[in-house]
């Protein structure tokens, strides 16, 4: 993956958050999410403080609120699930906006919405300030199994290649007058999927042989050694540490 390759979630910038080493940001986000999940759902004020902490990080990273909110659309399926909980979870009933709903279901819906939204927002901020290549280097620095890092690297590297191959096959079908309009055309689409799989498999074999011929032995060479100073670790850990303080208050107040 080239150094200039960036994913759609990434927002180029030179903020202090952008400059943090990727493994520091990964640890900070993981710690923050664990703390949020561990917070009692009844501590409503705690989740407001978590949102304020994320808003402060977004401000430092110069990530606009609109950019962040658009990326939160990914959690819509979880929102739909949460909205059903007050109607399907058994337990004590209450009236809300003229509807009879379950009290445990309301708390469950709030729990899913609050914690899920905060977790997704933290992940979006991570993706907005860190390039994919840097994320892989961070995972490598955190001693994630090398094989998993390589698989992720190849998936990211060749995702665009496979997508472009599928686009060319679609153009070829349309140039021959084919338009998928019903169940009768599913067979053609299934053959397209099969052909794409075979082409991808053969491409993978050719790439592997090319790598072996150039000395590949199962591990990728480390070109960029990512390190972090104590100050950078302290700066990155400010988010989960402050969140931990809020969580402890939530359990004691």
N, C-alpha and C positions, 0 to 999 in steps of 0.2 A: 504494500500500500504506500503510495507516494506520500511525501511529507505534506503536500498541499491538498491531499484528499480530505474532504470534510463531509459529514452527513447533514441531513436536512435540519436536524435539531440544533446543530452547532451554530453559535453566533460569534463571529470573529470579534475579538477585542483584546485590550491590553490591560485589563483591570488586575488588581491584586489576586482576585479569585482565579482568573485565567492563568496567571503565572505560577500558581501553586503546583507542586509536583502531583501527577495524577494519582499515585498511590495514597497520598495524604487525603485527597478529596474522596477517594473511594472509602477509606476508613471512616472519614467524617460522616459521609452520607449513611453508611451502614450503621454506625453508632447512633446517629440521629433517628433512623427508622426503628431500630431496636428499642430506643427509649420511648418513642411515640407509641409503639405497640404495647409497651409495658405500662402505660399510663391508664389509671382507672377511667372508665368512660364517663363516670359521674362528675369528674373534674372538668366541667365545661370551660372554665377560665384558662385551664392549662393549654387546651388546644388553641385558644385565641393567642396565647403567648407563643406557642410554636409557630403559628402563622406569621406573627410579627417577626420572629427570628428569621424565617425564610424570606420575608419581605425585605429585611435588612440585608441579607446576603444578596438578594436580587438587585438591591440598590447599589451595593458595593461592586457587584459584577456588571452593572449597567445593562441589565436585562429588563426590557420594558414589560410592564404588567400585561399589556395586550399580547405580546409574544408568548409569555408564560401561560396565560389563560387559554390561548388557542391550542397549545400542546396538551392541556389537561383534558381535551376531548377524548383522549385515549381511554379514560376511565368510565365512559358512558355505560358500558355493559354492567359495571359494578354498581353504578348509580341505579340502573333499572332493577337490579337484584335487590338493592337496599330498599327501594320504594315498595317492593312487594312484601317485605318482611312484616310490616305492621298488620297485614291482612292475612298472613298464613301462619305466623308463629302463635301457638296457643298460650293462654295465660289470662291475666286480669285485663278486662276491657275498659276503654275510656272513650270519650267523645272528642273528636278533633275535626274542626271545620265541618261539622255536621255528619261526620263519618264515624262509625264504630271501629276502633282499631285496638290492637293488642299493646299493652304497656311494655312487656318484654320485647315485642317486635319493634316498637319505637326506639327503645334503647339500642337494640341490635342494629337497626338502620343507622342511627346516629354513629355508632361505633365504627361501622363499615365506611360510612361516608367521611367522617372526620379523619380517621387513621389512613384510609386509602388515599384521600385527596392530599394529605400532607406527605405521604410516602411518594406519590407520583410527582408532586411538585418538587420535592428534593431531588428525585431522579432526573427530572427535566432540567433543573438548574445544573446538575452535574453534566448532563449531555450538552447543555448550552454553552458551557465554559471549557469543555475538554474534547479534543479531537479523538476520533476512533483509534487512530494509531497510538495516541498517548494513553488511552484507556487500556489498550493491550499491553503496553509497556508497564503500566501501573499494576495490572494483574500479574504480569511476569515478576515484577519487583516484590509483590506480596507472596510469592512462592506458590501461586496457583499451579496445579499440575501442568507441566509443559505441553503435554498432548492436548489438553483442553484449550490452552492458549493458541496452539497452532491451528486447531479446528476452527476456533473463532476467527482467527486471522484469515484463513482461507475462505470462510463463509463471507466475510466482509469484502475480501479482495475480489471474489468472483460473483458476488451477488448481482452487481451491475452488469457483468458479462452475460450471465444467464438471462437476466431481464431483457437485455438488448437482443439476445438470440430469439427470445419469445416474441419480441416486437417485430423482428424481421420475418418470422414465420407467420405472424398475423397479417403483415402487409402482403406477403406472398398469397395467402388465402384470399384476401380481398381483391387482389389484382386478377384473380381467376373467377371473380364473381360470387365468392362464398360469403354468406352472411348467416350467422347463427341466430335462428328465429324460433326454435322450438326443440322439443324432445328428439325429433328426427335427426337433428344435427349433433346430438351429443356424441355419436360415434366418431365423427370427424374430430371433435374437440378431444376425445379420449386418445385418438391416434396422434394428435399433436402433442399431448402430454407425454405419450410414450416415446415419440421421436425426440422430444426435448430431453427426456431422461437419458436416452441412449447417447445423444450428442454430448450431454454434460459428463456422462461416465467416461466416454472416450477422450474428451478433453482432459479430464482429471488424470487418466492414464498417461497421456502425452506429457502433461505438466510434471507428473511424478518422475517419469523417465528422464526428462530434461534436468530435473533437480538432482537425481541420482548421478547422472553423467557429469554434473558439476560439483560432486563431492558431498551431497546431502547424505547424512547418516542417521537421521531421525530427530535431530535437534536443530533449531535455527540459531545462527550466530547472533550474539548480542552486540549490536552496533552502537546503540545509545544507552549508556549507563545512567539511569535516572536516580538521583540522590536527593535527599532533603535535609535541610539544616534543622536544628532544634527550634529556631524561630518559626520556620515554616510549619513544623509539626504543631507548635503551640497555636499558631494562627488558624490552622485547619481544625484543630480539636476544640476551638472556642465554641463552635455550634453544638456538638454533642454534649460538651460539658455543661453549657448553660441549659440545654434541654434536660440533662440529668437532674440539675437542681430543681427545675420546674416539676419534673416527675416525682421527685422525693417529697416536694411540698404537696403535690396532689395526693400522695398516699397518707400524709400526716395531718393535713388541714381538714 
